Amino acid sequence: MVLDDFLQLEKEALISSLDGYQQELIIALIDNAKGDYKLAADNWLSASPSNTAQFGGEHNKSSVFREKVFDEFEKFICGCDDGRYANDRDKLNKQGDMAKEAIISSISASIGCYLGVAAAFIAPVIVLILLSTGKIFKNAWCETQKEMKMTST
C-alpha cells in the first residue's frame, strides 16, 4: 500500500492499525467527542493518570500540541517541509505493499522525532488527523490547510 492509497482508508481500517488498548480508548474518545476528531485528539493529549502532570505539564495546552502535530503532519503529507521528510516519504512510497500498521508507525516515528515524543504516543493522534481529513484527496486537504493558515494570520 503506497501513501496515497493509505490516506483513503476507512475509519475502521485506520483505527485497527493501533494497538488494542489504543483502539478502545480512541473509540471511546471519538464517541465522547460526538465524532469531533480534533476534540478527541485534544482529549488524548490531555489524558493522564491522576496525581501526575498532563502532557507538557500545563493544563489546556493539548490543543497547542495538537496543532504542532497537525503542522508536522501537513509537512509530511504535503511535502511543504524543505526536505525534512523527503527521505521518509520516499521510503514509504518505495516499500510498495506495506501494512497500515507499518505506515502509521513510520509516520508517527518521523513526526515524533521532530516533536521529541514517542511514536506510540502520537500514533492515535495521527489516526485521528487522518480521520478528520475524511475521504478528501491529499491535494485538497493540503490546499485547505494553506487557506486556513492564511486566514488565521
N, CA, C and O atoms as a DFTB+ gen file, in Angstrom:
612 C
 N C O
     1  1       0.857      -1.175       0.000
     2  2       0.000       0.000       0.000
     3  2       0.901       1.235       0.000
     4  3       1.745       1.388       0.883
     5  1       0.727       2.094      -0.965
     6  2       1.506       3.328      -1.007
     7  2       0.772       4.401      -0.220
     8  3      -0.407       4.254       0.102
     9  1       1.468       5.464       0.082
    10  2       0.956       6.505       0.965
    11  2      -0.372       7.087       0.492
    12  3      -1.278       7.257       1.308
    13  1      -0.519       7.396      -0.785
    14  2      -1.770       7.987      -1.276
    15  2      -2.945       7.028      -1.095
    16  3      -4.050       7.460      -0.764
    17  1      -2.717       5.736      -1.309
    18  2      -3.777       4.748      -1.082
    19  2      -4.136       4.679       0.396
    20  3      -5.306       4.560       0.760
    21  1      -3.129       4.754       1.229
    22  2      -3.323       4.685       2.673
    23  2      -4.217       5.824       3.166
    24  3      -5.041       5.625       4.059
    25  1      -4.057       6.997       2.597
    26  2      -4.826       8.167       3.015
    27  2      -6.319       8.012       2.752
    28  3      -7.117       8.790       3.274
    29  1      -6.707       7.028       1.961
    30  2      -8.114       6.826       1.611
    31  2      -8.782       5.709       2.410
    32  3      -9.918       5.341       2.110
    33  1      -8.105       5.164       3.416
    34  2      -8.671       4.068       4.197
    35  2      -9.897       4.507       4.997
    36  3     -10.031       5.678       5.354
    37  1     -10.771       3.572       5.267
    38  2     -11.969       3.804       6.064
    39  2     -11.622       3.920       7.550
    40  3     -10.544       3.508       7.979
    41  1     -12.535       4.479       8.321
    42  2     -12.362       4.708       9.756
    43  2     -11.937       3.432      10.481
    44  3     -10.968       3.446      11.241
    45  1     -12.642       2.344      10.256
    46  2     -12.359       1.100      10.963
    47  2     -10.959       0.584      10.646
    48  3     -10.268       0.079      11.530
    49  1     -10.541       0.710       9.392
    50  2      -9.211       0.252       8.989
    51  2      -8.122       1.083       9.655
    52  3      -7.103       0.542      10.084
    53  1      -8.328       2.386       9.744
    54  2      -7.340       3.248      10.393
    55  2      -7.246       2.954      11.885
    56  3      -6.150       2.825      12.430
    57  1      -8.382       2.851      12.531
    58  2      -8.372       2.589      13.977
    59  2      -7.766       1.221      14.271
    60  3      -7.070       1.050      15.272
    61  1      -8.029       0.248      13.403
    62  2      -7.492      -1.100      13.640
    63  2      -5.978      -1.165      13.500
    64  3      -5.371      -2.172      13.865
    65  1      -5.359      -0.115      12.979
    66  2      -3.902      -0.092      12.857
    67  2      -3.215       0.215      14.188
    68  3      -1.999       0.068      14.310
    69  1      -3.994       0.641      15.184
    70  2      -3.446       0.945      16.511
    71  2      -3.421      -0.311      17.367
    72  3      -4.091      -1.297      17.062
    73  1      -2.634      -0.266      18.454
    74  2      -2.645      -1.348      19.426
    75  2      -4.034      -1.461      20.033
    76  3      -4.780      -0.482      20.070
    77  1      -4.381      -2.640      20.505
    78  2      -5.711      -2.904      21.036
    79  2      -6.167      -1.921      22.090
    80  3      -7.289      -1.419      22.023
    81  1      -5.306      -1.631      23.076
    82  2      -5.706      -0.699      24.134
    83  2      -5.929       0.700      23.587
    84  3      -6.795       1.425      24.078
    85  1      -5.150       1.094      22.563
    86  2      -5.328       2.411      21.954
    87  2      -6.628       2.460      21.155
    88  3      -7.312       3.484      21.146
    89  1      -6.971       1.368      20.486
    90  2      -8.214       1.311      19.725
    91  2      -9.409       1.581      20.629
    92  3     -10.275       2.393      20.304
    93  1      -9.447       0.897      21.763
    94  2     -10.566       1.064      22.694
    95  2     -10.661       2.503      23.194
    96  3     -11.746       3.082      23.251
    97  1      -9.525       3.067      23.551
    98  2      -9.511       4.443      24.062
    99  2      -9.921       5.448      22.987
   100  3     -10.695       6.366      23.257
   101  1      -9.410       5.280      21.783
   102  2      -9.720       6.212      20.703
   103  2     -11.208       6.146      20.350
   104  3     -11.842       7.179      20.130
   105  1     -11.759       4.944      20.298
   106  2     -13.194       4.810      20.008
   107  2     -14.011       5.509      21.089
   108  3     -14.982       6.203      20.785
   109  1     -13.621       5.328      22.353
   110  2     -14.338       5.991      23.452
   111  2     -14.189       7.511      23.356
   112  3     -15.157       8.238      23.580
   113  1     -13.000       7.994      23.027
   114  2     -12.786       9.440      22.904
   115  2     -13.598      10.027      21.754
   116  3     -14.163      11.112      21.884
   117  1     -13.659       9.318      20.634
   118  2     -14.449       9.781      19.498
   119  2     -15.929       9.828      19.878
   120  3     -16.635      10.785      19.559
   121  1     -16.385       8.784      20.563
   122  2     -17.789       8.763      20.997
   123  2     -18.084       9.908      21.959
   124  3     -19.100      10.590      21.823
   125  1     -17.192      10.123      22.938
   126  2     -17.387      11.208      23.911
   127  2     -17.344      12.583      23.252
   128  3     -18.002      13.517      23.710
   129  1     -16.567      12.705      22.177
   130  2     -16.455      13.977      21.454
   131  2     -17.503      14.091      20.356
   132  3     -17.464      15.026      19.557
   133  1     -18.438      13.146      20.311
   134  2     -19.517      13.145      19.318
   135  2     -18.986      13.253      17.882
   136  3     -19.538      13.974      17.051
   137  1     -17.894      12.515      17.615
   138  2     -17.337      12.471      16.271
   139  2     -16.395      13.600      15.917
   140  3     -15.924      13.670      14.782
   141  1     -16.107      14.487      16.856
   142  2     -15.177      15.595      16.608
   143  2     -13.752      15.065      16.823
   144  3     -13.294      14.929      17.958
   145  1     -13.067      14.772      15.723
   146  2     -11.753      14.141      15.806
   147  2     -10.701      15.054      16.427
   148  3      -9.801      14.578      17.119
   149  1     -10.804      16.357      16.188
   150  2      -9.848      17.274      16.803
   151  2     -10.030      17.314      18.318
   152  3      -9.049      17.332      19.063
   153  1     -11.269      17.328      18.770
   154  2     -11.530      17.292      20.210
   155  2     -11.049      15.968      20.796
   156  3     -10.481      15.942      21.888
   157  1     -11.274      14.877      20.079
   158  2     -10.789      13.577      20.546
   159  2      -9.261      13.585      20.650
   160  3      -8.705      13.022      21.593
   161  1      -8.582      14.216      19.694
   162  2      -7.119      14.327      19.749
   163  2      -6.694      15.142      20.965
   164  3      -5.752      14.769      21.663
   165  1      -7.387      16.257      21.222
   166  2      -7.081      17.064      22.408
   167  2      -7.261      16.246      23.676
   168  3      -6.441      16.315      24.592
   169  1      -8.335      15.475      23.723
   170  2      -8.600      14.660      24.908
   171  2      -7.545      13.575      25.087
   172  3      -7.163      13.266      26.216
   173  1      -7.067      12.993      23.988
   174  2      -5.987      12.004      24.074
   175  2      -4.725      12.663      24.640
   176  3      -4.060      12.115      25.520
   177  1      -4.416      13.840      24.117
   178  2      -3.184      14.514      24.531
   179  2      -3.243      15.042      25.963
   180  3      -2.206      15.194      26.609
   181  1      -4.436      15.320      26.459
   182  2      -4.546      15.863      27.816
   183  2      -4.838      14.781      28.856
   184  3      -4.856      15.063      30.054
   185  1      -5.062      13.562      28.411
   186  2      -5.344      12.472      29.352
   187  2      -4.083      12.133      30.135
   188  3      -2.985      12.070      29.581
   189  1      -4.264      11.918      31.428
   190  2      -3.145      11.495      32.265
   191  2      -3.704      10.872      33.527
   192  3      -4.819      11.185      33.945
   193  1      -2.921       9.986      34.135
   194  2      -3.368       9.435      35.412
   195  2      -3.484      10.553      36.450
   196  3      -2.780      11.561      36.373
   197  1      -4.372      10.363      37.410
   198  2      -4.487      11.390      38.451
   199  2      -3.177      11.501      39.208
   200  3      -2.409      10.542      39.282
   201  1      -2.931      12.655      39.760
   202  2      -1.725      12.947      40.539
   203  2      -0.455      13.015      39.697
   204  3       0.650      12.947      40.236
   205  1      -0.603      13.147      38.386
   206  2       0.572      13.351      37.542
   207  2       0.311      14.546      36.644
   208  3      -0.839      14.913      36.403
   209  1       1.372      15.144      36.157
   210  2       1.218      16.285      35.253
   211  2       0.742      15.804      33.898
   212  3       1.134      14.730      33.442
   213  1      -0.104      16.596      33.251
   214  2      -0.544      16.278      31.907
   215  2       0.585      16.536      30.937
   216  3       1.610      17.109      31.307
   217  1       0.402      16.109      29.676
   218  2       1.440      16.309      28.683
   219  2       1.813      17.781      28.618
   220  3       0.944      18.648      28.526
   221  1       3.092      18.054      28.666
   222  2       3.565      19.424      28.621
   223  2       3.547      20.105      29.978
   224  3       4.054      21.218      30.121
   225  1       2.968      19.448      30.977
   226  2       2.972      19.977      32.337
   227  2       1.936      21.038      32.613
   228  3       1.761      21.419      33.771
   229  1       1.237      21.536      31.605
   230  2       0.266      22.602      31.811
   231  2      -1.105      22.172      31.333
   232  3      -1.237      21.512      30.303
   233  1      -2.111      22.547      32.078
   234  2      -3.480      22.243      31.722
   235  2      -3.893      23.050      30.490
   236  3      -3.443      24.181      30.305
   237  1      -4.736      22.475      29.664
   238  2      -5.293      23.129      28.468
   239  2      -4.260      23.474      27.395
   240  3      -4.493      24.379      26.594
   241  1      -3.143      22.782      27.363
   242  2      -2.145      23.012      26.324
   243  2      -2.201      21.946      25.240
   244  3      -1.406      21.973      24.301
   245  1      -3.142      20.999      25.365
   246  2      -3.202      19.906      24.399
   247  2      -3.515      20.414      22.997
   248  3      -2.989      19.869      22.026
   249  1      -4.354      21.441      22.858
   250  2      -4.694      21.924      21.523
   251  2      -3.489      22.584      20.856
   252  3      -3.359      22.535      19.633
   253  1      -2.614      23.194      21.636
   254  2      -1.393      23.779      21.077
   255  2      -0.502      22.672      20.535
   256  3       0.023      22.772      19.426
   257  1      -0.336      21.610      21.326
   258  2       0.484      20.494      20.868
   259  2      -0.175      19.811      19.668
   260  3       0.513      19.424      18.723
   261  1      -1.512      19.658      19.697
   262  2      -2.212      19.052      18.572
   263  2      -1.938      19.838      17.303
   264  3      -1.714      19.249      16.245
   265  1      -1.954      21.156      17.395
   266  2      -1.679      21.983      16.219
   267  2      -0.259      21.776      15.715
   268  3      -0.016      21.808      14.509
   269  1       0.678      21.566      16.630
   270  2       2.052      21.278      16.209
   271  2       2.110      19.935      15.477
   272  3       2.810      19.799      14.474
   273  1       1.374      18.950      15.981
   274  2       1.320      17.658      15.300
   275  2       0.668      17.823      13.929
   276  3       1.146      17.254      12.948
   277  1      -0.429      18.604      13.847
   278  2      -1.085      18.879      12.564
   279  2      -0.103      19.541      11.595
   280  3      -0.045      19.170      10.423
   281  1       0.657      20.505      12.073
   282  2       1.627      21.190      11.221
   283  2       2.665      20.211      10.668
   284  3       2.985      20.235       9.479
   285  1       3.183      19.354      11.545
   286  2       4.187      18.388      11.103
   287  2       3.572      17.356      10.158
   288  3       4.209      16.933       9.193
   289  1       2.338      16.955      10.440
   290  2       1.653      16.015       9.556
   291  2       1.472      16.638       8.172
   292  3       1.685      15.984       7.151
   293  1       1.078      17.904       8.153
   294  2       0.935      18.609       6.875
   295  2       2.263      18.618       6.122
   296  3       2.299      18.354       4.920
   297  1       3.348      18.921       6.822
   298  2       4.662      18.931       6.178
   299  2       4.992      17.562       5.610
   300  3       5.504      17.448       4.496
   301  1       4.695      16.520       6.386
   302  2       4.991      15.158       5.946
   303  2       4.170      14.793       4.717
   304  3       4.724      14.336       3.717
   305  1       2.863      14.990       4.780
   306  2       1.960      14.559       3.714
   307  2       2.047      15.452       2.481
   308  3       2.066      14.955       1.355
   309  1       2.100      16.758       2.688
   310  2       2.026      17.706       1.573
   311  2       3.378      18.035       0.963
   312  3       3.440      18.599      -0.130
   313  1       4.451      17.696       1.644
   314  2       5.776      17.964       1.107
   315  2       6.242      19.392       1.265
   316  3       7.199      19.803       0.609
   317  1       5.577      20.173       2.133
   318  2       5.979      21.573       2.354
   319  2       6.913      21.638       3.564
   320  3       6.665      22.372       4.522
   321  1       7.978      20.864       3.499
   322  2       8.832      20.665       4.666
   323  2      10.303      20.987       4.419
   324  3      11.150      20.647       5.246
   325  1      10.621      21.631       3.307
   326  2      12.007      21.935       2.946
   327  2      12.878      20.683       2.976
   328  3      14.055      20.742       3.333
   329  1      12.286      19.550       2.598
   330  2      13.036      18.302       2.521
   331  2      13.143      17.516       3.811
   332  3      13.730      16.435       3.826
   333  1      12.587      18.037       4.897
   334  2      12.703      17.385       6.200
   335  2      12.223      15.930       6.165
   336  3      12.874      15.045       6.720
   337  1      11.095      15.691       5.521
   338  2      10.505      14.350       5.495
   339  2      10.654      13.659       4.146
   340  3      10.058      12.604       3.926
   341  1      11.431      14.230       3.250
   342  2      11.543      13.677       1.890
   343  2      11.994      12.221       1.901
   344  3      11.405      11.391       1.209
   345  1      13.020      11.900       2.670
   346  2      13.508      10.516       2.716
   347  2      12.458       9.581       3.293
   348  3      12.285       8.463       2.808
   349  1      11.759      10.033       4.323
   350  2      10.723       9.203       4.941
   351  2       9.587       8.916       3.959
   352  3       9.109       7.786       3.864
   353  1       9.159       9.949       3.232
   354  2       8.100       9.763       2.230
   355  2       8.563       8.817       1.129
   356  3       7.819       7.930       0.712
   357  1       9.801       9.009       0.658
   358  2      10.334       8.156      -0.397
   359  2      10.384       6.696       0.044
   360  3      10.011       5.797      -0.709
   361  1      10.848       6.471       1.269
   362  2      10.913       5.093       1.787
   363  2       9.532       4.461       1.825
   364  3       9.360       3.307       1.433
   365  1       8.543       5.220       2.299
   366  2       7.184       4.683       2.357
   367  2       6.644       4.352       0.965
   368  3       6.049       3.295       0.758
   369  1       6.854       5.249       0.032
   370  2       6.329       5.029      -1.314
   371  2       7.060       3.917      -2.054
   372  3       6.467       3.240      -2.894
   373  1       8.332       3.723      -1.755
   374  2       9.106       2.665      -2.411
   375  2       8.835       1.289      -1.822
   376  3       9.101       0.273      -2.465
   377  1       8.312       1.250      -0.609
   378  2       8.046      -0.037       0.038
   379  2       6.990      -0.840      -0.696
   380  3       6.943      -2.065      -0.583
   381  1       6.155      -0.162      -1.436
   382  2       5.105      -0.872      -2.143
   383  2       3.980      -1.254      -1.212
   384  3       3.297      -0.383      -0.674
   385  1       3.776      -2.538      -1.013
   386  2       2.645      -3.034      -0.241
   387  2       3.007      -3.169       1.230
   388  3       3.446      -4.231       1.673
   389  1       2.824      -2.098       1.982
   390  2       3.101      -2.107       3.423
   391  2       1.802      -2.235       4.189
   392  3       0.747      -1.781       3.744
   393  1       1.898      -2.860       5.347
   394  2       0.735      -2.948       6.228
   395  2       0.411      -1.560       6.768
   396  3       1.304      -0.732       6.949
   397  1      -0.863      -1.315       7.021
   398  2      -1.278       0.001       7.526
   399  2      -0.623       0.298       8.865
   400  3      -0.337       1.457       9.164
   401  1      -0.379      -0.725       9.676
   402  2       0.282      -0.532      10.966
   403  2       1.701       0.005      10.771
   404  3       2.161       0.857      11.531
   405  1       2.382      -0.500       9.753
   406  2       3.747      -0.049       9.467
   407  2       3.750       1.401       8.987
   408  3       4.661       2.163       9.311
   409  1       2.739       1.779       8.222
   410  2       2.664       3.157       7.728
   411  2       2.394       4.118       8.879
   412  3       3.052       5.153       8.983
   413  1       1.435       3.789       9.746
   414  2       1.159       4.638      10.920
   415  2       2.404       4.745      11.776
   416  3       2.750       5.832      12.240
   417  1       3.075       3.636      11.986
   418  2       4.291       3.621      12.799
   419  2       5.376       4.504      12.182
   420  3       6.044       5.259      12.889
   421  1       5.547       4.407      10.865
   422  2       6.578       5.206      10.189
   423  2       6.278       6.699      10.262
   424  3       7.163       7.503      10.557
   425  1       5.026       7.066       9.994
   426  2       4.648       8.483      10.057
   427  2       4.815       8.998      11.488
   428  3       5.354      10.085      11.699
   429  1       4.357       8.226      12.458
   430  2       4.440       8.632      13.864
   431  2       5.887       8.762      14.320
   432  3       6.232       9.695      15.045
   433  1       6.728       7.833      13.899
   434  2       8.142       7.893      14.279
   435  2       8.832       9.103      13.651
   436  3       9.617       9.786      14.308
   437  1       8.535       9.363      12.380
   438  2       9.148      10.513      11.697
   439  2       8.754      11.816      12.358
   440  3       9.612      12.652      12.641
   441  1       7.466      12.001      12.607
   442  2       6.980      13.242      13.214
   443  2       7.393      13.319      14.676
   444  3       7.791      14.380      15.157
   445  1       7.301      12.200      15.384
   446  2       7.695      12.166      16.790
   447  2       9.136      12.578      17.000
   448  3       9.475      13.210      18.000
   449  1       9.977      12.216      16.054
   450  2      11.401      12.594      16.133
   451  2      11.565      14.106      16.179
   452  3      12.373      14.617      16.954
   453  1      10.807      14.825      15.357
   454  2      10.916      16.291      15.325
   455  2      10.211      16.976      16.487
   456  3      10.555      18.098      16.858
   457  1       9.227      16.298      17.055
   458  2       8.499      16.880      18.182
   459  2       9.054      16.432      19.536
   460  3       8.687      16.977      20.577
   461  1       9.934      15.443      19.512
   462  2      10.534      14.955      20.748
   463  2       9.595      14.101      21.579
   464  3       9.655      14.127      22.808
   465  1       8.718      13.336      20.915
   466  2       7.798      12.448      21.622
   467  2       7.846      11.057      20.995
   468  3       8.240      10.888      19.841
   469  1       7.439      10.077      21.779
   470  2       7.429       8.701      21.306
   471  2       6.367       8.500      20.233
   472  3       5.277       9.068      20.304
   473  1       6.699       7.694      19.251
   474  2       5.761       7.392      18.172
   475  2       4.475       6.779      18.715
   476  3       3.390       7.079      18.218
   477  1       4.585       5.929      19.724
   478  2       3.391       5.280      20.294
   479  2       2.445       6.300      20.910
   480  3       1.234       6.081      20.944
   481  1       2.984       7.408      21.395
   482  2       2.140       8.444      21.997
   483  2       1.328       9.204      20.956
   484  3       0.159       9.517      21.185
   485  1       1.943       9.500      19.816
   486  2       1.218      10.307      18.831
   487  2       0.545       9.475      17.741
   488  3      -0.189      10.033      16.924
   489  1       0.765       8.175      17.700
   490  2       0.104       7.339      16.682
   491  2      -1.416       7.513      16.701
   492  3      -2.017       7.660      15.637
   493  1      -2.062       7.503      17.880
   494  2      -3.513       7.738      17.869
   495  2      -3.894       9.115      17.327
   496  3      -4.935       9.261      16.686
   497  1      -3.070      10.113      17.575
   498  2      -3.355      11.458      17.059
   499  2      -3.217      11.464      15.536
   500  3      -3.998      12.116      14.843
   501  1      -2.231      10.744      15.019
   502  2      -2.067      10.637      13.569
   503  2      -3.311       9.994      12.956
   504  3      -3.806      10.456      11.928
   505  1      -3.817       8.928      13.587
   506  2      -5.038       8.282      13.097
   507  2      -6.206       9.261      13.149
   508  3      -7.004       9.321      12.213
   509  1      -6.316      10.023      14.224
   510  2      -7.414      10.996      14.334
   511  2      -7.293      12.094      13.278
   512  3      -8.304      12.553      12.747
   513  1      -6.083      12.512      12.975
   514  2      -5.888      13.506      11.912
   515  2      -6.342      12.919      10.576
   516  3      -7.034      13.576       9.798
   517  1      -5.943      11.677      10.326
   518  2      -6.364      11.029       9.086
   519  2      -7.878      10.927       9.016
   520  3      -8.467      11.132       7.955
   521  1      -8.510      10.610      10.138
   522  2      -9.968      10.539      10.169
   523  2     -10.594      11.908       9.942
   524  3     -11.655      12.008       9.326
   525  1      -9.950      12.959      10.433
   526  2     -10.508      14.305      10.278
   527  2     -10.447      14.779       8.832
   528  3     -11.204      15.667       8.438
   529  1      -9.562      14.200       8.047
   530  2      -9.481      14.595       6.638
   531  2     -10.586      13.965       5.824
   532  3     -10.864      14.404       4.708
   533  1     -11.222      12.938       6.370
   534  2     -12.295      12.270       5.642
   535  2     -11.768      11.625       4.382
   536  3     -10.613      11.201       4.329
   537  1     -12.599      11.550       3.383
   538  2     -12.215      10.918       2.128
   539  2     -11.734      11.931       1.095
   540  3     -11.715      11.643      -0.102
   541  1     -11.345      13.123       1.561
   542  2     -10.850      14.105       0.596
   543  2      -9.461      13.694       0.131
   544  3      -8.753      12.965       0.826
   545  1      -9.098      14.142      -0.990
   546  2      -7.791      13.801      -1.529
   547  2      -6.716      14.660      -0.877
   548  3      -6.980      15.743      -0.355
   549  1      -5.511      14.143      -0.924
   550  2      -4.369      14.803      -0.307
   551  2      -4.231      16.245      -0.773
   552  3      -4.055      17.135       0.059
   553  1      -4.302      16.501      -2.056
   554  2      -4.099      17.860      -2.565
   555  2      -5.152      18.824      -2.046
   556  3      -4.841      19.969      -1.717
   557  1      -6.400      18.365      -1.972
   558  2      -7.467      19.220      -1.452
   559  2      -7.216      19.530       0.007
   560  3      -7.401      20.669       0.434
   561  1      -6.798      18.537       0.786
   562  2      -6.532      18.755       2.208
   563  2      -5.370      19.732       2.379
   564  3      -5.445      20.643       3.203
   565  1      -4.312      19.552       1.617
   566  2      -3.150      20.442       1.716
   567  2      -3.524      21.884       1.385
   568  3      -3.093      22.814       2.067
   569  1      -4.323      22.069       0.342
   570  2      -4.765      23.416      -0.019
   571  2      -5.645      24.020       1.072
   572  3      -5.538      25.210       1.369
   573  1      -6.507      23.211       1.665
   574  2      -7.356      23.684       2.756
   575  2      -6.506      24.149       3.932
   576  3      -6.789      25.184       4.535
   577  1      -5.472      23.391       4.257
   578  2      -4.576      23.761       5.353
   579  2      -3.913      25.110       5.076
   580  3      -3.816      25.953       5.969
   581  1      -3.457      25.313       3.838
   582  2      -2.823      26.582       3.458
   583  2      -3.790      27.745       3.644
   584  3      -3.442      28.777       4.218
   585  1      -5.020      27.557       3.142
   586  2      -6.016      28.623       3.227
   587  2      -6.367      28.946       4.677
   588  3      -6.519      30.114       5.036
   589  1      -6.494      27.918       5.505
   590  2      -6.808      28.145       6.919
   591  2      -5.695      28.925       7.607
   592  3      -5.967      29.776       8.454
   593  1      -4.454      28.645       7.255
   594  2      -3.331      29.378       7.846
   595  2      -3.327      30.822       7.387
   596  3      -3.028      31.723       8.172
   597  1      -3.655      31.052       6.130
   598  2      -3.655      32.416       5.595
   599  2      -4.750      33.268       6.229
   600  3      -4.549      34.460       6.462
   601  1      -5.907      32.668       6.509
   602  2      -6.999      33.428       7.104
   603  2      -6.837      33.636       8.597
   604  3      -7.461      34.531       9.169
   605  1      -6.009      32.823       9.237
   606  2      -5.831      32.959      10.679
   607  2      -4.713      33.936      11.039
   608  3      -4.550      34.272      12.212
   609  1      -3.952      34.391      10.068
   610  2      -2.866      35.341      10.368
   611  2      -3.264      36.765      10.130
   612  3      -2.460      37.674      10.337
